[in-house]
Amino acid sequence: MKELKKLNSAQVRRMYLKFFEEHGHQVMPSASLVPVNDPTLLWINSGVATMKKYFDGKVVPDNPRMTSSQKSIRTNDIENVGKTARHHTMFEMLGNFSVGDYFKNEVIPWAWELLTSDEWFGFDPERLYITYYPKDHDAYNRWREVGVAEDHLIADEDNFWDIGQGPSGPDTEIFYDRGQEFNNLADDDPENYPGGENERYLEIWNIVFSQFNHTPEDTYEPLPHKNIDTGMGLERVVSIFENAPTNFETDLFMPLIKQAEEFSGTKKYGQNKEDDIQFKIIADHIRTITFAIGDGALPSNVGRGYVIRRLLRRAVVAGKKLGIDEPFLAKMVPTVGKIMEDYYPDVLKNADYIASVIESEEDRFSATLNGGLNLLNNVIAEAKESKTNEIDGRTAFKLYDTYGFPIELTKEYAEDEGLTVDEKGFQAAMTEQQNRARNARDMDNGMGVQTDLWTSFKEDSKYVGYTDLTVDNAKVIGLAHDGQQADEARPGDKNIELIFDVTPFYAEMGGQVADTGDIIDNYGKKVGRVVDVQHAPNQQNLHRVELTAPIKKGARYKLVVDRIRHLKIEKNHTATHLLDQALRNVLGGHTQQAGSLVEEHYLRFDFNHFGQVTAEDLKKVENMVNEQIWKEIPVKTVETDIDSAKEMGAIALFSDKYGDKVRVVKIGDFNTEFCGGDHVKNTNELGLFKIVSEGGVGAGVRRIEAVTSSDAFKFLQDRDDLLTKSAASLKVAQIKEVPHQVETLQNELKEAQKQNESLQAKIAAQQANNVFENVQATKNGSLIAAEVQVAGMGQLRQLADAWRSKALSDVLVLATASDGKANLLVAVSDDKTKEGLKAGDLIKAIAPAINGGGGGRPNLAQAGGKNPAGIKEALSQAKGYLDK
C-alpha cells in the first residue's frame, strides 16, 4: 500500500484550488453565507449555489472554468451534530465548474490526476472506488481509460442528479477506502460497500454531468451546452490526510475542542461519549456562528437570525453540561479566526465585532439559563414519574418566553430523556400570548394530548381525498363514543368518533381545516354528519360525527364530502403557497412562515418580518399572486423521498418534521413546497386573489388575511357598495371624487378646530381674569385655588404661564373636569420654591381626593384622577396644606 501524505486543512484547500487554476480555472472567492439577490435560499448551502446565475444563463462568466472553496451552512440535521462522524452546520465545499466548456473526457482524467498523482493528493489508487450511473457508458469507459480497475467501478441507479424541471444528468461519486480498522459493519452486511451506509468507504467527491434538460412534459432533452458541477467536502478529505476517526479530530475542530476543555476544567475529550457530543456541538456551532455574524447576519427571532440564536443557545447549553458556567463562546472567536486565517483572514480582522455580538447574546441567555434548566429538569422528572412521557406545551412555552429556550432545544432535551413535547400546546400558548384567540377552538379540537382510547388501534385507513370526494363502500373499522370504544353508536351519544377503512375526508393538518360532509347508508338515507376530522395517534383519519340514525362497526356506508366547501378550501390553500412565495420574492428570503389557517372563506398567513410592510410592497405581493393565477399554471404534486424533495428546492418549515416519504406541491417554476394538503389542478381555478388586511401580531411576526375566487369578488363588491354610499353621503356624483371631497372636509375640520382653540383660549383668558382676582392668605403665603372650565391640562398650563408672568400669588392650584376625569395643576413661585415649598409635594397631598396621583418639578406639578367630584375637596386640602 502506498504511504499516505500528511496534509493539513490549509494545504488541502490550497492544493485543490492550485490544481484547477493550473488547468485554466478562475479561482472564485468564497461568497458570503448570506445569499445576494437570491430570496430562494436562507443560506448559501453549497458551492454550486453561488454559480446559479451562470448555469441558468442570466450572467456569462468571465471564464467558463471556475473553482472555489465555498463555506456553506445547512441546519436541517442540527440534532445529529456531535452524534455522527461528519454532520456539521457549516462546512467547506471544494468544487470545480464548467459552464458549457469541458465535459467528461476532461474532468474524469483531471479528477484521477488530482487524487492519485504524487504531485497532488497522492492517494493509493487501490483505495479509490467509483460509482456511476449504469447507462452512462461514456463515464464508465473514461474511468477505465484513466486506469481505474474494473472491480473498483460500481454501477448505481442513484447516480443521476435531477431536481425536477431544468438541468439534470448522471453523476459519478468517488469513495476512499479507509481500511478494515474503520469497518463498523460485518463483512456480509448489505451496506458494507462503496456507497453504502458505513464508516469504511468515505465519499469524498461527487461529479455531476449536467447534460439533459428535464422538461415540464417530464422528458429529457440534451442540453445545447453541457455543464460540470463538482463538490468535495474539505472536512472529509482532511480527516483522511490526518488519519482522524471523524472530522472533529482534524485541525479544523481540535483547537476549539481543546479550548472548550480548558473552559470546562474537569471534562476531557475522548473520555466520555456524552461529553464528547457536547464538545463537538460547541466546536461546530461556534464556527458557524462566527462566520454567519461575520457575513452580516445577526441573532434574532426570524430567518437567519433565528438560526444563529438557536445555534448559540445550543452551544451555551452544551457548555453547561460540561460544567462551563461563565460565558465563553465569545472567547473562542479568535481561535476560529486563527484556524481559518489562511483562506479567511477577515474573521480575525472582524473578531472584536463578532465577539461583541456573541457576548451580548450569550449574556442575555446565560442570565436566564439556570432558571430554565431547573424548571426543565423538574418537569422532566415529573413527566417520568407520572408516566405521561410528555412535556406539556405551556411549560415549553414558558421555557421559550421566560428563559429563552427555543422549542427545538426543549425538544432535544426531551428526546434525550425519552420524552416528547406537546407542540400543539406550545403553539396554543404562543398564539394566546399574541392575542390570537381564533386558534383556541382549533387547539380544543386537536389531539395534542392523547388518551389511550386510540393508541393501540393500528388498522390501516386510506385517504383518497386528493382525487375522490365520494367513497361508496367505506367500512367502519373503529367506533367510539363517550370516551369508550364500542360496536354501535346512536343519536344522543356524546363524542362519537369513527375510523373508516377508506375515506375522502381530509384531517386537519398544516393549517388546512378538516373536511365536513355526510354519511349515507345503503338505502340512501343520511345517518350522520362529519363535523370534524383529526389524526388519530397512529395517523388514521378520525371522524367526529353527529348522528341522526344508529351506526355500527363493520357496516359500510357512503361518505360524501361537502364538495363546494372543499373546493374553496383547495383554492385558499394554493393561494397560501403563492402568497408565501410572493412574500419571499418581494420582501426577502427571511420571510419564513410562522403559521397559517386555510378555511372555506379566507386564508390567514403569519410570517417573520421586522418592520412594516409598505403599501407599495403589499401591492407588489398581491399583483404577483394574481399574475400566477392568470398565467394558468398547472399545479403538480409528487411523492418522493425527503432528500430528492430538498434537491428540488422544496420549501420546508423549520418547525416541521418530515418522514422518509414526503409530498411536494409544485406550482410551475414559481413555488415548490413540502405539503400534505389539498390543492387546485391549475392556478386559474382561483380566479382572483385579494389581500383584505395586514398587520403585526407579535414581535417580528406579521399577518396577512386574504380571500380568493367568489369571496374576493364579494369583497370587492362590498367595498364598491361602501364607496358608492360614501359618495352619496359626501354629495359627489362619482366615486373618483370621494378622495378630493374627503380632503376638503378634513381641511375644513382643521380650520374649525383652529377657530375652536382660539375661542377656548379667549375664554380661558377671561376666566383667568376672574380666577386671579380671588387671592387667599395662608400661613405659607398667598394662594389662588379655583376650578376652571377649560379643555384639559394644556390650557391649565397656559393659565399657569399667565399667572407666573403677572406674579399674582405665591401658589396657584387649578382644577378642571372633562369626560369623567379630573386634572389638577400646582404652580409655586420661584421665591417660595427657594424657601422649600415644592409643587410636587403639594400635588401628591391633594391628588388622592380625585382618586389620582401625579408629580413634577419643584415649581410646577400636575395630576390626573378618575373622580371629578373630589375637585372641591382637593382645592380645600390645598389651603389646609399651606395653613400647616
N, C-alpha and C positions, 0 to 999 in steps of 0.2 A: 504494500500500500504506500502511496505517495505521501510524504510528510506534509502536514497542513501548515500553511503560513500563519504567522502571528500578526494580525492587523487589528487596530482599534477602530472605533466608530468613525473618527475623522478621516482616517486613512481609507477606509472602505468607501465613504462618501466621495472623497476626492478622486479615488481611482476610477470609480464608476463614471463620474462626470468627465474626467480626463479622457477615458477611453472613447466615449462618444463624441467628445469635442474633436478628437483626432480623426474621427470618421465623419467630419463635416457637420456636426450638430452645433446649434447655438445653445449655450448654457443659459437657461432661463432662471431668474431668481425665484426663490420660494415666495409665493404670493401670500398676502395677508390671509389669516384664517377667517376673517370676516369677508364674505363674498362681496365683490364690487359689481353693481349692475346685474345682479342675479338673485331676484327675490325668491327663486325656487329652492334655494339652499339656505339652511340655517348657518352652516359652517362649510368651509372647503373641506371635503371629506375624501379626496383622492387626488392623485396627480392629474388625471385627465379632466377633473372638474374645472381646472384653470385653462384648459385647452378647448372648451366647448365652442368658443367664438370662432376658433379656427376650423374645427371639424364640421360645424354647421354652415360654414361658408360666409358668415357675417363679416369676418375680418380675414384678410390674407396675411399670413405671417411673413416677416422679412426673410426668414429661412424656413423652408418646409421641413427641415430636420431640426428637432428640438430635444433637449434633455433637461431634466431637473431633479432636485431633491425637494419634494414638496411636503411641508408639515401639514398634517390633516387631523381633524377631530371627528370622532364618531363615539356617541354615548348611548347607542341603542342596547349595548350589552354591559352597562355600567356595573351591574350586580356581579358580573363574572370577573371583574378586575381583582387581581390578587389571588383568585381561586384557580386560575388556569395559568399555563406557562406563557401565553402570548396575547392575552387580552389587554388592550390599552385604550385609554380615551384619547390620547394623542400619539401619533406615530409619524414616521417619515416614509414617504413612498418615492423610491428611486424609479425614474422612468425615462424611456426614450420614445419619441413620437415622430411619425412621418405623416405629413398631410399631402397625399397624392404623389409621393416621391417613391421611396423604395418599398419593397414588399418582402415576401417570404424568402426569396432567393438571397437577399442581402441580410435580413435581420437574424435568420437562423444561424448562419456562419459567424456573425458578429457575437451572438449570444454564446455560442460554443467557445469562441476565442476568448472572450472576457472571462468565462468561467474556468477554462482549463489551461490557458496559456500561463507559463511561468512568469511572463512579464506582467500579468494581471492577477487575477484571483488565484490561479494555480490549483484549482480543485482536482482531485483524482477523478478521471472520467468514470472509473468503476463505481464511484459514489453517486453518480448522477443518473436519474431516471426521468423519462419524458412521457407525459400523457398527451394524446392528440385526438382530434375528432375522427372517428372511423372512416368517414367519407372524404376526409382531407388527405388525399393521396399525395398531393404536392408537398405538404408539410412532412409527411412520413418519409418520402423519398429524399427530401432535402436533409432531414436529420440523419438518414443513413449515409448520405454522401459526405457529411462532415465527420463521420466516424463513430456515430452512436451505434452500439451493438443492438442487434435485433431484439434480444431479451431485455433490453433496457427501454424499449418503446412499448407503451401500453395504450391501446385504444380505449377511449372512454366517451360514451354518448353525451356526458355532461360538458364536454369541451366544445360548447357552442355558446357564444355570447350574444344574447338577444334581450332587449328591454322593451319589446313592442315595436311600434312604428318607428322607422329610422334605421340608421346604420346598424349592421349586425354581421356576424361571421364566426367561423371556427376560431378556437384558440388552442394554445399549447402551453402546458404547465411543466415547470421543471422542479424536481424534488431532489433533496440531498439526503443520502443515507447516512445517518449519524452513527450507525453501528449497533451491534447487538446490545451494548451496555445501555442504550436508550430504549430498548424494546420493552414496552409496557403491556404487550399482549402475547397470548400463546401463539406459537408458530402457525397453527392451523386456524387461527381466528380470521374470519372473512374480511375484517377491516385491516389486517396486517399486510398492507401492500402500499406502494406509492399512490397516493390519492385517497387512501382510507383514513379513518379517524384513529390516528396513532401518533406516538411521540418519536418513533424511529425515523420515518420518512417525512422530512420537513419541506413543505412547499416554500420555495424561495423566489420564484419568478413566474409571472403569467404574461404571455404574449398574445395579444388579440389581433387577428387578421380581419379587419373590417372591410369586407368585400361585397356585402349584399345590402340592399335597401329593403327593409320589411315594410311592405305597402299596406294601406288601410284595408285592402282586399285580402290580407293575410297571405300574400305571395312574396317570394323573394326574387328581386331583380338585381343583376350585377350593378355595382356602383361604377359610375364613369371614372371616378378617382378613388383608388383603394388607399386605405389608411392603416397605420400601425399604431397601436396603443399598448404600452407595456407597464408593468408595475412590479417592483421588487421591494419588499419590506426591509428597510435598513436594520431594524432591531433584530429580525430573524437571522439575517446574514451575519451580523456582528456576533450573535450567540454561537454561530458555527466557528468563526475565527478565534473566539476567546474560549471555545470549548465549555461554554456555560450551560448548565442544566436547563435554565429558562432564560428568557430575555432579561429578567430582572437582575441576573448575576453579571451583567455586562457593565462596561464603563459608562453606559448611558444612565444607569439607575443606581449602581452600588454606592457612589459617593453620597447620594441622597439617603439611601438606607443607613449608611454609616453615621450620617449626621443625625438621623432620627434616633439611632441607638444612643448617641451622646445626650440628646434631649431626654430620652427615657431614663438613662442612668442604670436601670436594672435589667431591662429586656435586651436580648441579643438575637440578631437574625440567625436563623438556622437551628434554633433550639426548640422551638415550639411551633407547630403548624398554624395555630390560630394567630399567634403573634406575627408570624411571617406574613399572613394575609394583611394585617394592619400596616406593617412596614411597606408592603407593596402598594397598598392603596395610597399611602402618603406620597411615596416616590412618584407614582403615576400621576396623581391628581395635581401635585404642586407643579409639575412640568406643564400640564395642560392649562392650569390657572395662570401661570406666569406668562405663557405665550399668548393666551387669549387676551389678557389685560394689555399686554404689550402691543397687541394688534388693534387696540381701541375698544374692546368690549368691556363692560363694567357690570358688577353684580347688581341684580335687580330681581323683580318677581316675574319678569316676562322674557321670552325669547332666549337669546344668548346669555343675557344676564342671569336668567334662572338657572341655566346650565352651570355657570360659574359659581353661583351661590350654592347650588346643590353639591358640586364637587368640593368646594371649600368646607362645607359643613360635614361632609362625609370624612374628609381628611382630619378635621378637628376631632370628630368622634373617634376615629381610628387612633389618634394620638392619645385621647383619654383612655382608651383600652390598654395602651402601652404605659400608662402612668404619667403621661405628659400633661400636667395641669395648667401650665402657663402658655400663653400664645407663642407659637413657634414657627408657623408657616412663613411669615414674612422674612424670617431669618434665613430661610432656605433659598430665597430668590437668587442671591449671588452664586450659590452653588450650582443652580440650574444654568446661570449665565456662563460660569466657567466651563461646565461640561460641553455646552453648545457653542462656545465662543468662536471656534474655528470657522463655522459657517453662518452663525447668527450673532454677530458682535453687538447688535442693537440691544440685546437682552441685558448685557452688563451696563451699557450706556444708560438704559432706562430703569435700572434696577431700583433706584431710590423711589421713583414714582410707582412702579409696580408694587414694591414692598409696602408703600404707604397705603395704597388701595387695599391690599390684603390685610394689613394690620388693622385698619379701620373696620373692615368687615369681620375679621376674626374677633376683635374686641367686642363687637356688638353681639356676636353669637356666644362667645365664651361667658359673657355676663349672665346669660340665662341657661347655659348648658347644664350645670349641675342640677338645678331645679327640675329641668326637663328629664334628665336621666333618672333622677329619684322617682319622679312621677311614673315614668315608663317602666322602671323596674318593679314598682309596686303593682302597676296594672298587669304586667306580665305574670307576676306571682299570683294575683287574684284570678286571672283567666285560667291558669293551670289548675289552681285549687278548685275552682268552680266547674271545671271540665268544659267550659264554653269554647276554649281554644280560639277565642277571637277578642281582639282589642276593639272596643266599641268606637263608633265614629266620632262621638262628641269628645272623647278623650284624645283621639288622634287629631281632632281639630284644635283642641286646647294646646296640644304639643306644638302644632303649627303656628297658632295665633299668638300664644303667650311666650313660648320658648323658642320659636324659630325653627322647628324641626320640619323640613319638607316631608310631605306624606310618603314619598319614596323611601326616606330614611327610616321612618317609623315602620314601614312595611319590611324593610331589610332586617331590622332588629327583630320584628315579629317572626319572620321566616327562620331566622337563626334559632329561635326558640320553639319552632314547630307550630307557630300561631299564624292566624290571618288577621287582616284589618277590615273592619266594616267600612268599605269605601263609600257606599251609598250614604251611610250615616254621616261620614265625613263631609260629603258634598252637601247634605241637608243642612248641617251646621254652618257650612261656609255660606250657602245661599241665605240662610236665616239671618246671619250677621249682616249681609249685604242687602237686607230687606227684600229678598226675593221670595215673598210669601207664596207666589204662584207654585213653586216647586213642592210646597208642603204636601199637597194632595198626591203628587207623584211618589213621594217617599213613603207615604202611608200605604199606597197600593203596591209598593215594591216588595222584594223578598230579601232585603238586606240582612235581616235577622231571620234565619231559617229554623223552623222546628223540625222534629224528626218525622213529621207527617209524610213527607215525600222523599226523604233522604235515601231510603232503601229501595225506592221504585226505580228500576233501571230498564224497563221495557222501552223499545225504540218507538219514537214518534217522528214522522217525517213531515217537514214543512214544504208545501208546494205552492205557496202564495206568490212566488216570483213569476209563475206562469199561469196559475189557475186560482180563480176566486170562488170556485164552487167545487165541492167534493161530494159525489153522490152516495158513497157507501162507506162512511167513516165509522170505525168500530170504537166504542167506549172501552178503553183498556184500563183506565184508572178513574175512580169516583170517590169523592169525599164530601161530607157536609158536617157542620157543627164541630169541626176540628178532628173528625174521625173518618177513616176510610170505610166505605160501605158498598153494598151491591145495588142500592137503589136510592134515588133522591126524589122528593116530592115538592110541589109548591108549598111554600111556607118554611121549608128547611133553610137554615142560615149558612152562609159561607159555602155555597155549593161550588165545587171545583171538579173539572173534568179533564182527562187526558185522552186524546184520540190517537189511533194508530197512524192517521194521516190527517193533516189539517191545512186549510188555506189561510188561517188566521195568524197574522203577524203578532209576535210577542214584543212588548215594549222593550226597546233597546236602542242605544246610540242616539238618544234624543227623539226618535220617532215613536209616537204614541201607538198603542195597540189598536188592532182592528176590532170592529164590532160587527154583529150580524145575527143571523137566525139559525136555529137548529130545527130541522123538519123531519118528521117520521116518514115511514114508508107509504103512508096514506096521504101525504101532502099536508099534514096538519103541523102547524108550528107548535113545538113543545117547549121551547125555551129561547132565551136571548143571551148571546155572548156580550157581556158588558166590559170585560177587560181580559187581557191575556198577558201573563208574566212567564218568566222562565222558572221551571221547577229546579230543584237542586242539581238534577242530572241533565238539565238543559232541555227537557221536553217542554213543549208549549202547554202551559197550564191555563185552562179556560175558566174564568169566573162567570157564572151564569145565574140568570133569574128564570125560574121555570113557570110554565103555565100548565104543564102536564107532567106526570111521572116520567123518569128516565132511568134506564137500567144499564148496569155494567154488562158488557158483552153484546149489547144491542147495537144495531147500525143505524146511522142517521145521515141525512143530507145536511151539509154545512154550507151556508151561503153568506159570504162577506158582503157588507154594505158597499156596493160597488162604487157609487158616486163619491162617497166619503173617502174610500181607499184611493181612488184616482186623484183626488185633490191632495191627499197626503203625499202621494208619489210626486206630484208636481212641486210641492213645497220642499221635499227632500232634495230633489235635483237642483232646485233653486238655491238651497243651502250650500251645496258644493260649488255652484257658480259664484255665489257671494263670497265664500271662503277664498277662492282663487282670485277674485277681483280685488279683494282687500289686500291680499299679498302683493298683487301686481301694482296697485296704486300706492299703498301705504308702506310696503316693505315686508320682507320675509319674517319680521319679528311678530307679525300679527297672528300668533298662534291661537287656535280655537280654545276657548275657555269654558264652553258649554253651549248646548243648543236644545231647542224644542221644536219639533216638527209636528204641527197639528193640522186639522182639516182646513181651518180658515186663515191661518197665518203661520209664519215661522219666526223664531227668535234665535239670534246668533250672538253669543258673547265671545269677545276676543281680547287679547292682550295688546294694549297700546297706550302709551303715555301721551297726555295732552288731548286737546280737542281734535275731532275730525272736522276739517273745514267744510263749508257748504260746497265749495268747488270740488274737493276730493270725493265727497259723498255723491255728487252728481256724476263724477267720472266712474265711480263704482257702479252706480245704477245703470249708466249708459253701457258699461262694459258687459254687465249681465244681460241686458236686453239685446245687445249685439250678438251674443252667443245664442240667444233664443231665436233670433231672426235669421241666423245663419243655418238653422235647421240641422244641427249637428247630431249624428247618431250617438246614442248613449249605450256603451257596451259594458258587459260585466264578464269577469273571468275568475275562476277559482284556480289558485296556484299555490306554490309554497311561498313562505314569507320572504325568503331571500330573492326569489325571482320578482316578487312584487316590489321589493325595495329597489331592485335593479331597474324596474320600470319607472322608478321615480315616484312611486305612490306615497302620498302624504299620510303620515300616521300621527296620532296624538301621543304626547309624552306620557299621558296618564293611562293610556290603554295598553292592555296586554293582548297578544295575539298568539293563536296556536300555530301548529306546523302548516296547516292549510288556511288560506285566507281568501276572502272575496274582494276583488278590486273593481271599482267602478271607474270607467274611463270615458270622459266627455271629449272626444276628439283629441287634439293636441293641447287643449286648454287646461284640463284638470284630470288628475289621476289620484284616487284616494282609496285607502282601505275602507270598506263599508259593507255591512251586512243588511242594509235597508232596502226599501223598495224605491224604484226609480222609473221614470218615463222611458220610452224607447227612443225618443227624439226630442231635442230641446224645443222644437216648435210647438209641442203639446202644452208648454207653459203659457204661450200667448203673450203675456205681459208680466213684468216684474216691477213692483213699486215699493220703495222704502217709505214706511209710514212714521218711523221715529228712530232717533239715535241719541244716546246719552251715556253717561258714566254710571256704573253700578257698584264700583269699588275701586280701590287703589290700583290703577293701571289696567282696569277692565272696562271695556265699552260694550254697549249692547245695541244691536240693530233689530228692529222688528219690521217685517216686510210681508207683502201679500202678492199672490200671483193669480193669473187667469181671471175668472169671473169675479173673485174677491178684489183683485186690483182694479178691474173695470168699475165695480161698485164703489170702491174708494174714490176713484176719480169722479164718478157721477155725484157722489155725496159732496165732494169738495166743490164741484161745479154748482150744485144747488146752493151751497153755502155762499159762494161768491155772488150768485145771482140775487139771493136775498140781501146780501150786503150792499150790492149796487142799488137795489131798490130803497134800502134804508138810507143810503147816502144821497139818494135822488140824482143818480147819474144814469145816463142812457145805456152805456156799455160797460162790461166788466173791466175792460182795459183801463177805464178811467178811475177805477177804485183806488189804486195806489196814490194817484195825484190828489184825489179828494181827501183821503186819509191824511196825507201830508199837510194839506191846507187846514184841516181841522186841528191837527197837532200844533201847528203854528199859532192858530187862534187860541188854543188852550194855553199855550205857553205865555202868550200875551195877557190873557185873562189872569193867569197865575201871578204875573209880574204886577198887574194892577192891584190884585188882591193883597200881595205882600206890601205894596206901597201903602194901601189903605190901612192894613194892620199896623204898619209902622207909625202912621199918623195917630191911630187910636191909642197905641202904646205910649206915644209921646204925650198925648193928652192925659192918659192915666197917670203917667209919671208925674206930671204937674200936680195932679190931685194927691197921689200917694206921697210924694216927697214933702207935702205940707204938714203931714202928721208925724211929728218927731216926738218920741217919748224919751224921758230921762230914766236912766238906770244907775245902779251903783258903779257899773263899769263903763259908763259912757252913754252917749245918746244913741237911740235906736229908731230905725224906721222898719216896721214889720207890717206886711199887708198881703192880701190875696188879690191877684190881678187877673183879668181875662185876656190872655194872650195865647199865641199859637205854639206853645212849647218852650223848651229850655233855651232855644236860640234867642228868642225875644226877651227872656228873663236876663240873659247875659247882656243884651243891648241896654236894658234898663239899668243894669249894674254899671255899665260903662258910663252912661249918662250921670248916674249918681256920683261915681268917683270923680268925674270931671268937675262937678259942682261942689264937692266936699260938703254934702248936706248933713251928714251924721257920721258917728264913729262906726256904726254897724248897720248893715242892710239885710233884712230877711224877707224874701219874696216867695210866694207860692202860687201855683196855677193848677187847674184841673182840666183834663180833656180825655175823652174816650175811656172813662172809667179809671184813669190813672192820675197820680199826683206827682208834681215836680216841686222841689224845694231848692232855693239858692241862698247862700250866705256869702256876703262880702264884708271884709273888715278893712278899715283904713290902715295906711302904712304906719301911722303913729301908734295905733293900738296893737298892730302886729309886733312892733318893736317892744311893746310892753309885755308881750307874752300871750295875748289873746289870739287864738288861731281859729280860722273859719272851719277847718276840718273837725276840730273838737266839738264846736257848736253844732255842726250838721249831724254828727254822729249822735249827739244828745237828743235831738228833736226828730230825727228820721223815723224812729220806731213808732211815732204817733200816726204815721201814714203807712205803717207796715212795710217800711223800706230801709234802705241803707245807702251810704254814699261816702264821699271823701273828696279830697282835693288839696290845693295849695294852702299855705297859711292865710293868704289874703282872699282866696276865692274857693268855695266848695259847693258841691251840688249833690242832690239825692233824688231817687225816684221811688215810688211806692204804689201799692195797689188799693190804698184806702183814702180816696179824696175827702171822705167825711172827717178825717182826722186833721185836716189842714188848720182849722181854728185852734185845735189843741196844740199843734206844732208851733204856731205863732205865739201862743200863750206861754209855752215852755221856753221859747227863746228869751222872752222878757224875764222869766223866772231864772234862767241860767245866768243872765247878766246881772241880776239883782243879788246873786250869792256873794 
